[in-house]
Amino acid sequence: MNAPFRLVQGSSGPRQQSPTTCGAACATVARMLVDAPFARWVTSGEGHPVPGAEGATAAERFAAWERVVHARTNGWRAPGGGFVLAWPQALGTPPWGLKHELEHGAARVGTRYRIISVRAHSEESLRARYRRLLDLVVDGEPAVLYVGNRLLPRHVTLVLPGERPDVLEVYEPASGTVQVLDEEAFAHRRLRLGGWSVPWILVQPTGHRRVHDAAPAPSAWRVPRLAPEPDLLREAGR
């Protein structure tokens, strides 16, 4: 049996392998957290090989999958057909691309996401948003937080459940570290995530996972899951 891949405060995780793949790194780590065979292949090269994640070392395999994700999130093809706004890879990963990635293999099956701009939020609203994240972010259902300066979002991080119910943690892909996402720092725009302090955008779970008896139709965005389906009977509606 494959041991689950975990990241907790103080642990060291994979690092983004290029200056513009912080979002792709977050999506890759999110997938590793819900797909143990995939994580095993990336970290150790053992088990079933993953097409697109080739390489002689863990860093090479992680970087290869980053490139796959980046091409997918920034492309013009939408899940199930149709078109979306393509985004230059030099500008990083767009929120809608990460939303689709999370909904198609990088989170628990059936998890749906929404994109929320928080740049103009007041301190009170940011506190309320943080406390809502405490309810929404659980194992296998992370959130994505875009941070930046006063003018622009510049970096992408992955919000994870904390070891206590009143705390969130965050994976910062530039350093590969996991730290506490402090409510005070979030509300006062004094974060220290990859050198950026201002919260800009959240891609967060809706809190309502849809359970399907039949597998969803394959799409250009969906990657076959290597691990058994996670428990779909957990009560939704957080």
C-alpha positions in Angstrom: 0.0 0.0 0.0 1.2 3.5 -0.9 1.8 5.8 2.1 0.0 9.1 1.5 2.0 12.2 0.6 1.6 14.8 3.2 2.8 18.4 3.8 2.6 20.0 7.3 4.0 23.1 8.9 7.7 22.9 9.0 8.0 20.3 6.3 9.9 20.7 3.1 8.1 20.0 -0.1 8.8 20.3 -3.8 10.0 23.6 -5.2 8.7 25.3 -8.4 11.2 24.6 -11.2 10.9 27.8 -13.1 10.2 31.5 -12.3 6.7 31.3 -13.9 5.4 27.9 -12.7 4.3 28.7 -9.1 0.7 28.0 -10.0 1.6 24.7 -11.8 3.7 23.7 -8.8 0.7 24.2 -6.5 -1.5 22.2 -8.8 1.1 19.4 -9.0 1.4 19.3 -5.2 -2.4 19.3 -4.8 -2.6 16.3 -7.0 0.2 14.5 -5.1 -1.9 15.0 -1.9 -4.9 13.1 -3.3 -3.2 10.6 -5.5 -0.6 8.4 -3.7 0.6 6.4 -6.7 1.2 9.6 -8.6 3.1 11.1 -5.6 5.1 7.9 -5.3 6.2 8.1 -8.9 7.2 11.8 -8.7 9.1 11.5 -5.4 10.8 8.1 -5.8 10.3 7.0 -9.4 8.6 3.8 -8.1 5.4 2.3 -9.2 3.5 2.9 -12.4 5.2 5.5 -14.7 3.2 8.6 -15.3 3.3 9.8 -18.9 4.4 13.4 -19.0 6.3 13.1 -15.7 9.5 11.5 -16.9 12.9 12.1 -15.4 15.8 10.6 -13.6 15.3 12.5 -10.4 12.4 13.7 -8.3 13.1 17.3 -9.4 13.1 16.3 -13.0 9.8 14.4 -12.8 8.2 17.3 -10.8 9.5 19.8 -13.4 8.2 17.7 -16.3 4.7 17.5 -14.8 4.8 21.3 -14.0 5.3 21.8 -17.8 2.3 19.6 -18.6 0.1 21.4 -16.1 1.3 24.9 -17.3 0.5 24.1 -20.9 -2.9 22.8 -19.9 -3.9 25.7 -17.6 -2.7 28.4 -20.0 -4.1 26.8 -23.2 -7.2 27.7 -25.2 -9.1 24.4 -25.0 -11.8 24.2 -22.3 -12.9 21.0 -20.6 -15.4 19.1 -22.6 -14.6 21.2 -25.7 -15.0 24.8 -26.5 -12.5 27.6 -26.0 -11.2 29.7 -23.1 -9.0 32.8 -23.0 -5.4 31.6 -23.5 -2.9 33.1 -21.2 0.9 33.7 -22.0 3.0 31.2 -20.0 5.5 34.0 -19.2 2.8 35.7 -17.1 2.2 32.6 -14.9 -1.0 30.7 -14.3 -4.5 32.2 -14.6 -7.0 31.6 -11.9 -9.5 29.9 -14.3 -6.8 27.5 -15.4 -6.1 26.4 -11.8 -9.8 26.2 -11.2 -10.2 23.6 -14.0 -7.0 21.8 -12.9 -8.4 21.4 -9.3 -11.8 20.2 -10.6 -10.2 17.7 -12.9 -7.7 15.6 -10.9 -5.9 17.9 -8.4 -8.6 17.7 -5.6 -11.1 15.1 -4.4 -13.5 13.9 -7.0 -16.6 16.1 -7.1 -15.1 19.1 -5.5 -16.1 22.4 -7.3 -14.3 25.7 -7.0 -15.0 29.4 -7.4 -12.8 32.4 -8.1 -13.0 35.3 -5.7 -11.2 38.6 -5.9 -10.2 39.8 -2.4 -7.9 42.7 -3.3 -10.5 45.4 -2.5 -11.8 43.6 0.7 -11.7 45.6 4.0 -9.9 44.2 7.0 -13.2 42.9 8.4 -14.1 41.2 5.1 -10.7 39.6 4.9 -11.1 38.2 8.4 -14.5 36.8 7.4 -12.9 35.3 4.2 -10.2 33.7 6.3 -12.8 32.2 8.7 -14.8 30.9 5.8 -11.7 29.2 4.4 -11.4 27.4 7.8 -14.7 25.7 7.0 -14.0 25.1 3.3 -10.4 23.9 3.2 -10.1 20.2 4.3 -7.8 17.3 3.3 -8.0 16.8 -0.4 -9.8 20.1 -1.0 -7.2 22.9 -0.8 -7.6 26.5 -1.9 -5.3 28.6 -4.1 -4.2 32.1 -2.9 -2.7 34.6 -5.3 -0.5 37.2 -3.6 1.4 40.3 -4.8 2.1 43.9 -4.2 -0.3 46.9 -4.1 -0.5 46.9 -7.9 -0.5 43.3 -9.2 -0.8 39.7 -8.2 2.7 38.1 -8.5 2.8 34.7 -6.9 0.6 31.6 -6.3 0.4 29.6 -3.1 -1.6 26.6 -1.9 -3.8 26.9 1.2 -4.0 23.7 3.3 -5.9 22.7 6.5 -3.9 23.3 9.7 -3.2 21.0 12.5 -5.8 22.9 14.6 -9.3 23.8 13.4 -8.7 27.5 13.9 -5.5 27.7 11.8 -4.7 27.3 8.1 -1.4 26.4 6.6 0.1 27.4 3.2 2.5 25.8 0.8 4.9 28.4 -0.7 6.3 26.9 -3.9 9.4 29.1 -4.4 10.9 27.8 -1.2 8.9 24.5 -1.0 8.1 25.3 2.7 4.8 25.0 4.6 4.0 27.7 7.1 1.0 29.0 9.1 -1.3 31.3 7.2 -1.8 33.8 9.9 -5.2 35.5 10.1 -3.8 38.8 11.3 -1.2 38.9 8.5 -3.9 38.0 6.0 -6.4 40.7 7.2 -3.7 43.4 7.4 -2.1 42.5 4.1 1.3 41.7 5.7 1.8 38.2 4.4 5.3 36.9 3.8 4.9 34.5 0.9 7.7 34.4 -1.6 8.4 38.0 -0.8 4.8 39.1 -1.5 2.3 40.5 1.1 -1.0 41.4 -0.4 -3.8 38.8 -0.9 -5.4 39.2 -4.4 -7.4 36.2 -5.5 -8.7 33.0 -4.0 -9.7 29.9 -5.9 -11.6 28.1 -3.1 -13.9 25.1 -2.8 -17.6 25.8 -2.9 -18.2 23.4 0.0 -20.6 21.3 -2.0 -19.2 18.2 -3.6 -21.3 16.4 -6.1 -21.3 12.6 -5.9 -21.7 10.7 -9.2 -22.3 7.0 -9.5 -20.9 7.0 -13.0 -17.5 8.4 -13.9 -17.6 11.8 -15.7 -16.9 11.9 -19.4 -13.3 12.3 -20.2 -12.1 15.7 -21.4 -9.0 17.4 -22.5 -8.4 18.6 -18.9 -9.0 15.3 -17.1 -6.0 13.1 -16.3 -6.8 9.5 -15.3 -6.4 9.1 -11.6 -3.8 6.5 -10.5 -5.2 6.1 -7.0 -8.5 4.5 -6.0 -11.3 7.0 -5.8 -11.4 8.7 -2.4 -14.3 8.3 -0.1 -17.2 10.1 -1.7 -19.6 9.6 1.2 -18.2 12.3 3.4 -20.9 14.8 4.2 -20.7 17.8 1.9 -22.2 21.2 2.6 -19.6 22.7 4.9 
